Amino acid sequence: MTYKSFYYPNNKESIWKKFLEITKREGTTGSYKILQLIEEYVKQHDPGNPQQRLDVISNIGKPYMASTCQDCGRSPVFEGLKKGVWLKYCGLHWDNRQFSVYRKINKK
Ligand SMILES: [Zn+2]
């Protein structure tokens, strides 16, 4: 475990004290609650929605869209070739029996 620190404005000290009171009342700690909030934030925002610059869009001819599962819109895990097009599926909707050529999608 490593120690992290952050800046907290003096004029919000009363909110900080309330925060610690509430976490104590709930049987946890401020550190643990902050960790939970950070984890939830990362889960919701990763991999993010990077701003697209107009020069990049005009270079590739269209806005970049993150690939999604054909069936549900989740992040794809596998893709299979059908009639010359790679179709992407999440782990839940993937069925390799419908493709003769397929591959696992490498995540960053
Ligand atoms: Zn799916």
Residues whose N, C-alpha, C, O or C-beta is under 5 A from the ligand:
A	BS01	ZN	C69 D71 C72 G73 R74 C90 H93
